[in-house]
Amino acid sequence: MLRGRHAEVGVAWIADGREHVVNGHDGYPLMSVFKLHGAIAALRQMERRGTPTDTLITVKASEMLENTYSPMLRLYGKRDFTIRLDSLLRYSVAESDNNACDIIMRLAGGIEGVNAEMRAIGLTGFNLTETEASMHADPMRSYNNRSTPLSVAVLFKKLYEENIIGESYAALLKNILLSTSTGPNKIKAALKSGMTLAHKTGTGFALPDGTLTADNDAGVITLPDGRRIYIAVLVKDSKLGSDGNARLIREIAEAVIGNLPQTPPEGKGA
């Protein structure tokens, strides 16, 4: 399926206790997928401080960058305001708001704080050095925030199975991931009846020759029997166009779902 494509594609999925990887190097730009890393880091720190998820967060006008993707900016404008933490997280993760992302990063102690939290939960195979603001200033720096596909799939597995954040904080984030509005024509388009998807997308920028630097979708598919597929499809330097990338991601997800046994292997419960 991946041969002959005018793109570099990395895929990883974890299902029925087994890891599967295709083209698993660590050079795939995460783009907005790294907003999940930031959200988990911020929630871990707030949990340790006992900060409720409905806490009001103060946002300064200087943090509301213009000429970047920000539904929050359209609503609040470039001014000081307060917003609940859970709403801020929803903007960042579900709506992929770049300004909300960097405010979450600030709450997590910056990129250094996010990296520290990821190391603390045992995540490997990734490199984070950039914020949305630094990538906005120099789009080529987005290549610096990179990962293996397996690292992304493992991060979702940790969220769902390893108690890396407390139950109430995890429930909030899972609900937000389920409500993600971006990428309806990617993994989500591959779902069959009774399946759900909690996911995070990430889209790069177009180079002068039309190459799209990245186009990603990653998340957890929950099957009707309760089993989960943790999946990450990361597309780098593609000449397929946005629709072509989405079609490819959907086809990969369809293949992963289609090759999964209809019933759990012996000894593997739902």
N, C-alpha and C positions, 0 to 999 in steps of 0.2 A: 504493500500500500504506500510506503514512503519512498520507494525508489522512483527516480525520474522526476521528482517534484522540484520545483524551483524555490526551495526553501530548506532550511535546516530544522528538523523536527525531533524533539525529545519527548518521550512518553514514559510515564511510570504509573503503575497501579498496584494496589495492595488489596487482595481479596481472599477470603477463606484462609487467612493466615500466611499467604505467600506473596512475596514481592516480585514484580515483573518490571523490567527496564529495557527500553530501546533507545539507543543513542543517549546515554546517561551522563555525559560530561557536564561540567559546572559552568559553562559559558553562556547560558541562556539568560538574557535580560529579563528580570522579573516584572518590570514596569509596575503597574498598580497592584499586582499580587502581593508586593511587599507591605501593602497596607494591612494585610492580615497579621504579619509579623509585628507591626507597630501596635495594632489593637490588642493583641495578646500581651505584649510587653507592658502597655499602659494598664491593662486590667490587673495583671499580676502585681504591679506596684501599688495600685489603688486598693487592692484587696489587702495587702500587707498593712497599709495605713488605715484600713477600715473605712475607706471612702465609699459611700453608697453610690449606686449607679445613677441615681437621680440628682446627684450633686450639680449645682450650677457652676459652670466654667466661664471665666471672663475671657473674652476675645478682644484683642486690640485691633484698631483699624489698620495698623501697620502689618498685621498678620493676614489681612485679606488682600492677597495679591490679585491684580487684575490681569486680563489676557491669559487666564488659565482656566481649566475646566472646574467650575465651582457653582453648583446649584445653590449653595449656601450664600454665596456672594450676591446672587440674583435676588434672594429673599431679603437679606439683611443690609446689603449695601456695604460700602467701605466706611464703617464706623465702629465704635466700641459697642459691644453688646454682651449679654450673657446667654448661655445655652446649656441645657442639661447634658450631662456626660453621655447618657444613652442616645440622645438625639445626635450629638456630635459623632459618636461612633457609627450611627446609621448613615450619616452623610458620608463619612470616610469610606466605609466598607461597602454598604449596599448601593450607594450612588456614586462611589469612586471620586468623591470631591477632593481635589488636590489641596485646597486650603485647610479643610478639616483634617486631612491626613497629617499635615505638618504641625497642626496644633496638638493632635494626638501624640506625635513624635516628641514634641516639647514636653508634654505631660509625662512621657516615658523616659525623659532625660536625654533626648536627642538620639542620634544614630548609635552613639556609644552605649546608651542605656538599653536600646533595643537589642543590640548585639549581646550585651551582658545577659539579658533575660533569655535569649535564644540559647546561649551557651549553658545557662543554668538548667534548662530543660533537656539538654543533651542533643540539640539539633546541630547537624553538621552539613557540609556540602553546599554552603551558601556564603555570599559576601555582600555586606551592606555598607556603603560609604556615603550614599547620597540621600538628600531629601527631595521632595517635589520642587522646592524653590531652587535648589542647586541644579536639578535637571532642567528646569524651566530656563535658567540662565544659560546653560550649555547642554543642549539635548544629547550630545555625544556622551555625556557623563552617565547617561542612563545605562550604558553598557556595564558600568561599574557595579550596579546592583544586580547580581547574577546568582544563579543557583543551578543545581541539578534538578531534574524533574522529580527524582525520588525524595529529595529533601522537602519539596513542597507537599508531596503526598504524605510523607511522614508527619509533617506539621499538622495536617488535618487529622491524622490518626491520633496524634498526641492530644489534640483538643477534645476528641470524642472518647478516648479510651484511657488516658493516663492522668486525668485529674490535674492538669498543669495550671488550671485556675479553678476556684471554688464553684460550686454548683450554680449559684445564682448568677455569677458573672459569666460562666460558660453558657448557661441557658440564654442569656441576653445575646451573646455573640452568635450562637447557633441560629437563633431566631433572625438575627440580622442577615446572616449568610443565606438563609432560606429566602429572604426577601430581596436578594440582589436583583437589581433591575437591568444590569448590563449583560450582554451576551446571550440573548434568548435564542439565537440561531447557532449556538455552539454546542456544548455538552447537553444543555437543556433540551435541545431539539432531538436528541437521541433517546430520550426517556420513553419507556413503555408505560402502559397503564399501571397505576398504583405505585410508581416510583417517584421519589422526590430528590431534589438536588439543592444542597447548600454549597455555595461556591463563590469564588472571587476571580474576576477577569483582570487582564492587563493588556493594554494596547500601546504600541510604540508610535513612532512618527515616520513620515515618509522622507526618504532621502531624495536628492535631486533626480536620480534615475528611476524613481518610482518604487524602489525597494522599501518595504515596511520592516522596520527594525525588529519588531516583536509583535506577537499576537497570541495571547495566552488564555487558558481557562483551566481552573483547578478546583477540586472540591470533593464532596462525599455524596455518592449516590446511595440512597437507601432503597433497598428492594422491598417488595410487598411482604416477604417473609422475615424482614428485619435485618438481613445481612447488609453489610456496607461495602462499597467499592470506593477506596480512596484513590483518586485519579488526578494526574497533572499532565496536561498537553501544552508544551512550550514550543512556539514557532519563532524561529529567528531568521532575519534577513530574507524575507519572503517576497517573491515577485508574483504571487498568486492573486494579490488584491485582497481587500477585506472580505468580500463574499467568498472568494476561493479559500481563504484561511479558515473561515467559519465552517465551510463545507467539509474541509479536511478534518478539523477538530471534531465535528459531528460524526463523520465516518469512522474515525478512530474510536470514539466513545461507543458507537454502535457495535464495532467489532469486539471491544472489550466486554460489553454487556452480553453480546451474542455468544461469546465463547465461555461464559461462566456457566458452570453446572446449574441446572434448574433447581436442584436440591443441594443442601450443604454436604460436603464430603463427610464420611463417617467420622464422628468425634468432633465435628465442628458444628456448634449450635448457632442459632440465629443471633 
